[in-house]
Amino acid sequence: MIYDISNGPDEELLKQYRAEVEKYDKNNGKDVDCENKKKKYQNLAKLYYAIRIRDANKKADDLKRTYDFVKKEEEKKKTRPQDIKKSYDADIAAIKVAAVPLSSAQIAQLSCDVSALGNLSVSEAFEVISEFDIGEVIAKKSVPVKYFDAISKIEREISVEDIHEENSTINAMLDIINVLRKYKNENINIPDLGSLNNLLSKLERDYKVQSRSIGVVSSSKRILEKVGNIWTALIDIDGKVGKLKPPVKEDVDEQYYDKFRVESEERKWRNAKNELTTICSEASKFGVDLSNYATEQSKANAELGHVYDRAQVSDIFNAMSSEEKEYKSAIESEKKNTERIGAFRAYISKMENVEKSPYAEHINALNKISTSLMALKGIIDKDMKMLTQVEKKSYGSYDPEDPFFKSVWTYLGKRVGFVRYGQDTYPIRYVNTVDDIITATDGTILRLRQISTGLNQRNYLMSKLQTDDDRPIIALFDEVSTMTNKTQEDIFEKFVELQKQGKLMVGMMNMPSDEKKVTSFGQ
């Protein structure tokens, strides 16, 4: 009933859910606070990308004009005689040939060896060499000294003597190992050195460790060889560009066409154009593009109260980044709210087809009944658990003052009746089967291990002769082997007592003996 009532229509809840759904529909699924958070971030993003598009577009336009101007000016210079052009081109070609050791392909091969070496100083020097620009060298008519310094630094960091010494050590160690292997397992002992086999094993381990550096040594040798070639090439290039004399006329403006200058300006323009394309791609997520960036910039500034009219791009980016967390939080909040409203709609739809339980008005009384029943069940479960502990003799942690255990031990004490210890007889109050303790009525504590085995057997048999009603019994005790004559007499006396009370039909004890003997009591 409680389940049916709890899962049936709840008028108050239905009223609340309907109000929430109505409010959600009225606002078209929008939340004012979330919308404001989203709007601020979006306006900052629009402003940021609009300014970046403006600046990138201006840069691309400026570079395009520069490129067009340079190209036009250089085209005018093609009137120089062809023989002068060929001579100059031949000089340029020779310089490019001399620069082959510094080409990207050659530098890429050297990069692998430098990376393998793992030396930071060498890596930094190599970065300088990798930036070599033949166009720059030709324009300046000299090789910058930074390249020579970088090569000198690499040669200082990689010592030829160390490489030679490392190789000599490894080769010498291998020669010794090869000699010793010929006498392996011949149990040869060398004075002051010990076993030849032990020496060989140690040398082989050391060789294995040393051999790991062979790759580094090889890389170092290749690096030195290649930077030597680069040094030679730089000297050659420096000599050639120093003698290079571009063909010119008396009028400087009509000097020979500079292809590298044109290509450089074109490259700058195209890079700026590509950068603009990338920015536009990012900005498109916020509805900003090359055609509307000015309008979007104006709108965003107005929405933001013109706070960022004179702000730097970096300041706008920082503000946008700080608002991004709030924006994402608003998106997540809207998503959860939509899911919540969906759950409300499902509940309303479901409850509209469910009848109200006739017992709904008695829900408080049913809950009280359920609570009482569960409490009663808890008590029953607890007692059943304790009873199982007693039956299985698996108590674990227990409370010796627990009423359940005390009642069990009192009952056992009543069944045992009394025990004899030494010359005394003790009436029993409790028999604690957990801790193996017997408590007498006068408070005396006896432990089961203090009582002899025969007395234990006597007490056990006496407990079997204790009856709670007047029904007659038949007592057949077999293999009573550990009892003394005194403890046996207690049993016989109990037989007589029960017989006189009319409760004993037959009483018999059988025990091991060298001869057969029957002792009878009573009629």
C-alpha positions as CSV (number, residue, x, y, z in Angstrom):
1,M,0.0,0.0,0.0
2,I,2.8,2.4,1.0
3,Y,4.5,1.7,-2.4
4,D,1.3,2.3,-4.3
5,I,0.6,5.5,-2.5
6,S,4.2,6.8,-2.8
7,N,4.2,6.0,-6.5
8,G,0.7,7.3,-7.1
9,P,-0.4,10.9,-7.9
10,D,0.9,13.6,-5.6
11,E,-1.3,16.6,-6.1
12,E,1.1,19.1,-4.5
13,L,4.0,17.7,-6.6
14,L,1.9,17.7,-9.8
15,K,1.0,21.3,-9.1
16,Q,4.7,22.2,-8.6
17,Y,5.8,20.3,-11.7
18,R,3.1,21.9,-13.9
19,A,4.2,25.3,-12.8
20,E,7.8,24.6,-13.6
21,V,6.9,23.3,-17.0
22,E,4.7,26.3,-17.8
23,K,7.4,28.7,-16.7
24,Y,10.0,26.8,-18.9
25,D,7.7,26.9,-22.0
26,K,6.8,30.6,-21.4
27,N,10.6,31.5,-21.5
28,N,11.1,29.2,-24.5
29,G,13.5,27.0,-22.5
30,K,15.7,30.0,-21.6
31,D,17.0,31.0,-18.2
32,V,17.7,34.7,-17.7
33,D,20.8,34.2,-15.5
34,C,22.3,31.7,-17.8
35,E,21.5,33.8,-20.9
36,N,23.3,36.8,-19.3
37,K,26.4,34.7,-18.6
38,K,26.4,33.3,-22.1
39,K,25.8,36.7,-23.7
40,K,28.8,38.4,-21.9
41,Y,31.2,35.6,-23.0
42,Q,29.8,35.6,-26.6
43,N,30.1,39.4,-26.9
44,L,33.7,39.3,-25.6
45,A,34.5,36.6,-28.1
46,K,32.9,38.5,-30.9
47,L,34.8,41.6,-30.0
48,Y,38.1,39.7,-29.6
49,Y,37.8,38.0,-33.0
50,A,36.5,41.1,-34.8
51,I,39.6,43.0,-33.7
52,R,41.9,40.2,-34.7
53,I,40.3,39.9,-38.1
54,R,40.6,43.7,-38.5
55,D,44.3,43.7,-37.6
56,A,45.1,40.6,-39.6
57,N,43.2,41.9,-42.6
58,K,45.0,45.2,-42.4
59,K,48.4,43.4,-42.1
60,A,47.6,41.2,-45.2
61,D,46.5,44.3,-47.2
62,D,49.7,46.2,-46.3
63,L,51.9,43.3,-47.2
64,K,50.0,42.8,-50.5
65,R,50.6,46.4,-51.4
66,T,54.3,46.0,-50.5
67,Y,54.6,42.9,-52.5
68,D,52.9,44.5,-55.5
69,F,55.2,47.5,-55.3
70,V,58.4,45.4,-54.9
71,K,57.3,43.1,-57.7
72,K,56.6,46.1,-60.0
73,E,59.9,47.8,-59.1
74,E,61.9,44.6,-59.6
75,E,60.2,43.9,-62.9
76,K,61.6,47.2,-64.2
77,K,65.2,45.9,-63.6
78,K,65.0,43.1,-66.0
79,T,66.3,45.3,-68.8
80,R,69.9,44.4,-67.8
81,P,72.0,42.6,-70.4
82,Q,71.6,38.9,-70.4
83,D,75.4,38.2,-70.1
84,I,75.6,40.2,-66.8
85,K,72.5,38.3,-65.6
86,K,74.0,35.0,-66.4
87,S,77.3,35.8,-64.7
88,Y,75.5,37.0,-61.6
89,D,73.2,33.9,-61.7
90,A,76.2,31.7,-62.0
91,D,77.7,33.3,-58.9
92,I,74.4,32.8,-57.0
93,A,74.2,29.2,-58.1
94,A,77.7,28.5,-57.0
95,I,76.9,30.0,-53.6
96,K,73.8,27.8,-53.3
97,V,75.9,24.7,-54.2
98,A,78.3,25.7,-51.5
99,A,75.4,25.9,-49.1
100,V,74.2,22.3,-49.7
101,P,75.7,21.1,-46.4
102,L,73.4,23.6,-44.7
103,S,70.3,22.5,-46.7
104,S,67.2,21.4,-44.8
105,A,67.8,17.7,-45.7
106,Q,71.4,17.7,-44.4
107,I,70.4,19.6,-41.3
108,A,67.5,17.1,-40.7
109,Q,70.0,14.2,-40.7
110,L,72.2,16.1,-38.2
111,S,69.2,16.8,-36.0
112,C,68.7,13.1,-35.3
113,D,72.3,12.7,-34.1
114,V,72.0,15.9,-31.9
115,S,68.7,14.6,-30.4
116,A,70.3,11.2,-29.7
117,L,73.2,12.9,-27.9
118,G,70.9,14.7,-25.4
119,N,73.3,17.5,-24.7
120,L,71.5,20.8,-24.1
121,S,74.4,23.1,-25.1
122,V,74.9,21.2,-28.4
123,S,71.1,21.4,-29.1
124,E,71.1,25.1,-28.5
125,A,74.1,25.6,-30.8
126,F,72.5,23.4,-33.4
127,E,69.3,25.5,-33.3
128,V,71.4,28.5,-34.4
129,I,72.9,26.5,-37.4
130,S,69.4,25.2,-38.4
131,E,68.2,28.8,-38.9
132,F,70.8,29.4,-41.6
133,D,69.3,31.6,-44.4
134,I,71.3,31.8,-47.6
135,G,69.1,34.7,-48.8
136,E,70.1,36.7,-45.7
137,V,73.8,35.9,-46.2
138,I,73.7,36.9,-49.9
139,A,71.9,40.2,-49.0
140,K,74.5,41.0,-46.3
141,K,77.4,39.7,-48.4
142,S,78.9,37.9,-45.3
143,V,78.2,35.0,-43.1
144,P,77.1,36.1,-39.6
145,V,79.6,35.2,-36.9
146,K,76.9,33.5,-34.9
147,Y,77.1,30.4,-37.2
148,F,80.9,30.1,-36.7
149,D,80.4,30.5,-32.9
150,A,77.8,27.8,-32.8
151,I,80.1,25.3,-34.6
152,S,82.9,26.2,-32.2
153,K,80.6,25.6,-29.3
154,I,79.6,22.1,-30.6
155,E,83.2,21.1,-31.2
156,R,84.1,22.2,-27.6
157,E,81.2,20.3,-26.1
158,I,82.1,17.1,-28.1
159,S,85.7,16.2,-27.3
160,V,87.5,14.1,-29.9
161,E,89.9,12.8,-27.3
162,D,87.0,11.6,-25.2
163,I,85.5,9.7,-28.2
164,H,88.9,8.2,-29.0
165,E,89.4,7.2,-25.3
166,E,85.9,5.7,-25.1
167,N,86.4,3.6,-28.3
168,S,89.9,2.5,-27.1
169,T,88.5,1.4,-23.7
170,I,85.7,-0.6,-25.3
171,N,87.9,-2.2,-28.0
172,A,90.6,-3.1,-25.4
173,M,88.0,-4.6,-23.1
174,L,86.6,-6.7,-26.0
175,D,90.1,-8.0,-26.9
176,I,90.7,-9.1,-23.3
177,I,87.3,-10.9,-23.2
178,N,88.0,-12.7,-26.5
179,V,91.3,-14.0,-25.0
180,L,89.8,-15.1,-21.7
181,R,86.9,-16.9,-23.4
182,K,89.3,-19.4,-24.8
183,Y,90.1,-20.6,-21.3
184,K,86.5,-20.5,-20.0
185,N,85.4,-23.4,-17.7
186,E,88.9,-24.6,-17.2
187,N,88.9,-23.7,-13.5
188,I,92.0,-21.5,-13.8
189,N,92.8,-19.3,-10.9
190,I,95.0,-16.2,-11.4
191,P,97.2,-15.0,-8.4
192,D,95.8,-11.8,-6.8
193,L,92.8,-11.9,-9.2
194,G,91.1,-15.2,-8.3
195,S,89.0,-17.3,-10.7
196,L,89.4,-16.6,-14.4
197,N,85.7,-17.4,-15.0
198,N,84.7,-14.8,-12.4
199,L,87.0,-12.2,-14.0
200,L,85.5,-13.0,-17.4
201,S,81.9,-12.6,-16.1
202,K,82.7,-9.3,-14.6
203,L,84.4,-8.0,-17.8
204,E,81.4,-9.2,-19.9
205,R,79.0,-7.3,-17.6
206,D,81.2,-4.1,-17.8
207,Y,81.5,-4.5,-21.5
208,K,77.7,-4.7,-21.8
209,V,77.3,-1.5,-19.8
210,Q,80.1,0.3,-21.8
211,S,78.7,-0.8,-25.1
212,R,75.6,1.2,-24.5
213,S,77.6,4.3,-25.1
214,I,78.7,3.2,-28.6
215,G,75.6,4.8,-30.1
216,V,76.4,8.1,-28.4
217,V,80.0,7.9,-29.5
218,S,78.9,7.2,-33.1
219,S,76.5,10.1,-33.0
220,S,79.2,12.4,-31.7
221,K,81.6,11.3,-34.4
222,R,79.0,12.0,-37.1
223,I,78.2,15.3,-35.6
224,L,81.8,16.4,-35.6
225,E,82.2,15.2,-39.2
226,K,79.1,17.1,-40.4
227,V,79.9,20.3,-38.5
228,G,83.4,20.2,-40.0
229,N,81.8,20.1,-43.4
230,I,79.5,22.9,-42.5
231,W,82.5,25.0,-41.2
232,T,84.2,24.4,-44.5
233,A,81.1,25.4,-46.4
234,L,80.6,28.6,-44.3
235,I,84.2,29.6,-45.1
236,D,83.6,28.9,-48.8
237,I,80.3,30.8,-48.8
238,D,81.8,33.7,-46.9
239,G,84.5,34.1,-49.5
240,K,82.1,33.9,-52.4
241,V,79.5,36.3,-51.0
242,G,82.3,38.7,-50.1
243,K,83.3,38.9,-53.7
244,L,79.7,38.9,-55.0
245,K,79.0,42.0,-57.0
246,P,75.4,42.3,-58.2
247,P,75.3,43.8,-61.6
248,V,74.1,47.4,-61.5
249,K,73.9,50.4,-63.7
250,E,74.9,53.8,-62.7
251,D,71.3,54.4,-61.8
252,V,70.8,52.3,-58.6
253,D,67.0,52.1,-59.2
254,E,67.7,50.1,-62.3
255,Q,69.9,47.4,-60.7
256,Y,69.3,43.8,-61.7
257,Y,66.0,42.1,-60.9
258,D,66.1,40.7,-57.2
259,K,64.0,37.5,-57.4
260,F,64.7,36.7,-53.7
261,R,63.3,40.0,-52.6
262,V,60.2,39.5,-54.6
263,E,59.7,35.9,-53.3
264,S,60.4,37.1,-49.7
265,E,57.7,39.8,-49.9
266,E,55.3,37.4,-51.5
267,R,55.9,34.8,-48.8
268,K,55.2,37.4,-46.1
269,W,51.9,38.4,-47.8
270,R,50.8,34.8,-48.2
271,N,51.6,33.9,-44.6
272,A,49.6,36.9,-43.4
273,K,46.7,35.8,-45.7
274,N,46.9,32.2,-44.2
275,E,46.9,33.7,-40.7
276,L,43.8,35.7,-41.6
277,T,42.1,32.6,-42.9
278,T,42.8,30.7,-39.6
279,I,41.4,33.5,-37.5
280,C,38.3,33.7,-39.6
281,S,37.8,30.0,-39.2
282,E,38.0,30.3,-35.4
283,A,35.7,33.4,-35.4
284,S,33.0,31.7,-37.5
285,K,31.9,29.8,-34.3
286,F,30.7,33.1,-33.0
287,G,29.2,34.4,-36.2
288,V,32.1,36.8,-37.1
289,D,33.7,36.8,-40.5
290,L,35.5,39.0,-43.0
291,S,32.3,40.6,-44.3
292,N,30.8,41.6,-40.9
293,Y,33.6,42.0,-38.4
294,A,33.2,45.8,-38.3
295,T,29.5,45.6,-37.6
296,E,30.0,42.8,-35.0
297,Q,32.7,44.8,-33.3
298,S,30.4,47.8,-33.0
299,K,27.5,45.7,-31.7
300,A,29.7,43.9,-29.1
301,N,31.2,47.1,-27.8
302,A,27.7,48.5,-27.3
303,E,26.4,45.4,-25.6
304,L,29.4,45.5,-23.2
305,G,28.8,49.2,-22.4
306,H,31.9,50.4,-24.4
307,V,34.1,49.2,-21.5
308,Y,36.6,47.8,-24.0
309,D,36.6,50.5,-26.6
310,R,40.3,51.3,-25.9
311,A,41.4,48.0,-24.5
312,Q,44.3,46.0,-25.8
313,V,43.6,42.7,-27.6
314,S,45.3,40.8,-24.8
315,D,43.1,42.4,-22.2
316,I,40.0,41.4,-24.1
317,F,41.3,37.8,-24.4
318,N,42.0,37.6,-20.7
319,A,38.4,38.8,-19.9
320,M,37.0,36.3,-22.4
321,S,39.0,33.5,-20.9
322,S,37.8,34.4,-17.3
323,E,34.2,34.3,-18.5
324,E,34.5,31.0,-20.4
325,K,34.1,29.0,-17.2
326,E,30.9,30.8,-16.4
327,Y,29.7,30.3,-20.0
328,K,30.3,26.5,-19.9
329,S,28.6,26.4,-16.5
330,A,25.6,28.1,-17.9
331,I,25.5,25.7,-20.9
332,E,25.6,22.8,-18.4
333,S,23.0,24.3,-16.2
334,E,20.7,24.8,-19.2
335,K,21.2,21.2,-20.2
336,K,20.4,19.9,-16.7
337,N,17.3,22.1,-16.5
338,T,16.1,20.8,-19.9
339,E,16.6,17.2,-18.6
340,R,14.8,18.1,-15.3
341,I,11.8,19.6,-17.2
342,G,11.7,16.5,-19.4
343,A,11.5,14.4,-16.2
344,F,8.7,16.6,-15.0
345,R,6.8,16.2,-18.2
346,A,7.2,12.4,-18.1
347,Y,5.9,12.3,-14.4
348,I,2.9,14.5,-15.3
349,S,2.0,12.4,-18.3
350,K,2.4,9.2,-16.2
351,M,0.4,10.4,-13.2
352,E,-2.5,11.7,-15.4
353,N,-3.3,8.0,-16.2
354,V,-2.9,6.7,-12.6
355,E,-5.7,6.6,-10.1
356,K,-5.2,7.9,-6.6
357,S,-5.0,5.1,-3.9
358,P,-8.1,5.0,-1.6
359,Y,-5.7,4.5,1.3
360,A,-3.7,7.7,0.5
361,E,-5.2,9.6,3.4
362,H,-4.0,6.9,5.8
363,I,-0.4,7.1,4.8
364,N,0.8,8.3,8.2
365,A,-0.9,5.4,10.0
366,L,0.5,2.9,7.4
367,N,4.0,4.3,7.9
368,K,3.7,3.8,11.7
369,I,2.6,0.2,11.2
370,S,5.4,-0.4,8.8
371,T,8.0,1.1,11.2
372,S,6.7,-1.2,14.1
373,L,6.8,-4.3,11.9
374,M,10.3,-3.5,10.7
375,A,11.4,-3.0,14.4
376,L,9.9,-6.3,15.3
377,K,11.6,-8.0,12.3
378,G,14.9,-6.5,13.5
379,I,14.5,-8.1,16.9
380,I,13.5,-11.5,15.4
381,D,16.5,-11.3,13.0
382,K,18.9,-10.4,15.9
383,D,17.6,-13.3,18.0
384,M,17.8,-15.7,15.1
385,K,21.4,-14.6,14.5
386,M,22.3,-15.3,18.1
387,L,20.6,-18.6,18.0
388,T,22.6,-19.6,14.9
389,Q,25.7,-18.5,16.8
390,V,24.8,-20.9,19.6
391,E,23.9,-23.8,17.3
392,K,27.1,-23.4,15.2
393,K,29.3,-22.4,18.2
394,S,30.5,-19.4,16.1
395,Y,30.0,-16.4,18.4
396,G,32.5,-13.8,17.1
397,S,32.2,-10.6,19.2
398,Y,29.3,-10.8,21.7
399,D,28.1,-9.0,24.8
400,P,28.2,-11.3,27.9
401,E,25.4,-9.2,29.5
402,D,23.1,-9.8,26.5
403,P,19.7,-11.1,27.9
404,F,19.6,-13.8,25.1
405,F,22.9,-15.4,26.1
406,K,22.2,-15.1,29.8
407,S,18.9,-16.9,29.3
408,V,20.6,-19.7,27.4
409,W,23.3,-20.0,30.0
410,T,20.8,-20.0,32.9
411,Y,18.9,-22.8,31.2
412,L,22.1,-24.8,30.8
413,G,22.9,-24.2,34.5
414,K,19.5,-25.5,35.5
415,R,19.9,-28.7,33.4
416,V,23.4,-29.4,34.8
417,G,22.2,-28.7,38.4
418,F,25.5,-28.9,40.2
419,V,29.1,-29.9,39.8
420,R,31.7,-31.3,42.1
421,Y,35.2,-29.9,42.3
422,G,37.6,-31.4,44.7
423,Q,35.6,-32.3,47.9
424,D,32.9,-29.6,47.3
425,T,29.6,-29.6,45.4
426,Y,28.5,-26.4,43.7
427,P,24.9,-25.6,42.6
428,I,25.1,-24.0,39.1
429,R,23.7,-20.7,38.1
430,Y,25.2,-20.2,34.6
431,V,27.1,-22.3,32.1
432,N,28.9,-19.9,29.7
433,T,29.5,-22.0,26.6
434,V,31.4,-19.2,24.9
435,D,34.1,-18.6,27.4
436,D,33.9,-22.1,29.0
437,I,33.0,-20.7,32.4
438,I,30.7,-22.2,35.0
439,T,29.3,-19.8,37.6
440,A,28.0,-21.3,40.9
441,T,25.0,-19.8,42.8
442,D,27.4,-18.4,45.4
443,G,29.4,-16.6,42.8
444,T,32.3,-19.2,42.5
445,I,33.8,-19.2,39.1
446,L,34.9,-22.6,37.7
447,R,36.5,-23.1,34.3
448,L,35.7,-26.3,32.4
449,R,39.4,-27.1,32.0
450,Q,39.7,-27.2,35.8
451,I,37.2,-30.1,36.0
452,S,38.5,-33.6,35.2
453,T,37.4,-35.4,32.1
454,G,35.5,-38.0,34.1
455,L,33.6,-35.3,36.0
456,N,32.7,-33.6,32.8
457,Q,31.2,-36.9,31.6
458,R,29.4,-37.3,34.9
459,N,27.9,-33.8,34.6
460,Y,26.9,-34.4,31.0
461,L,25.1,-37.7,32.0
462,M,23.5,-36.0,35.0
463,S,22.2,-33.3,32.7
464,K,20.6,-35.9,30.6
465,L,18.8,-37.4,33.6
466,Q,17.2,-34.0,34.5
467,T,13.6,-34.0,33.3
468,D,11.2,-31.1,33.0
469,D,8.1,-33.3,33.1
470,D,6.9,-36.6,34.5
471,R,7.5,-38.7,31.4
472,P,9.4,-42.0,32.2
473,I,12.8,-42.3,30.6
474,I,15.2,-45.0,29.4
475,A,18.8,-44.2,30.1
476,L,21.4,-46.3,28.2
477,F,24.9,-44.9,28.6
478,D,27.5,-46.6,26.4
479,E,31.3,-46.4,26.6
480,V,31.5,-44.6,29.9
481,S,35.3,-45.0,30.1
482,T,36.7,-42.0,32.0
483,M,34.6,-41.9,35.1
484,T,35.8,-43.0,38.5
485,N,33.9,-45.2,40.9
486,K,32.8,-42.2,42.8
487,T,31.4,-40.3,39.8
488,Q,29.8,-43.6,38.6
489,E,28.0,-44.0,42.0
490,D,26.5,-40.5,41.5
491,I,24.8,-41.8,38.3
492,F,23.6,-45.0,40.0
493,E,22.2,-43.0,42.9
494,K,20.4,-40.8,40.4
495,F,19.0,-44.0,38.8
496,V,17.6,-45.1,42.2
497,E,16.1,-41.6,42.8
498,L,14.4,-41.6,39.4
499,Q,13.2,-45.1,39.9
500,K,11.6,-44.3,43.2
501,Q,9.9,-41.3,41.6
502,G,8.5,-43.6,38.9
503,K,10.5,-41.7,36.2
504,L,13.0,-44.5,35.3
505,M,12.0,-47.5,33.1
506,V,15.6,-48.7,32.5
507,G,18.9,-47.4,33.6
508,M,22.1,-48.9,32.2
509,M,25.8,-47.9,31.9
510,N,28.3,-49.9,29.8
511,M,32.1,-49.3,30.4
512,P,35.3,-51.1,29.2
513,S,36.5,-53.9,31.6
514,D,38.7,-57.0,31.6
515,E,35.8,-59.1,32.7
516,K,32.0,-59.0,32.3
517,K,30.2,-57.8,35.3
518,V,26.7,-56.6,35.9
519,T,25.7,-54.4,38.9
520,S,22.0,-54.0,39.5
521,F,20.2,-51.4,41.5
522,G,16.5,-51.3,42.5
523,Q,13.9,-53.8,41.6
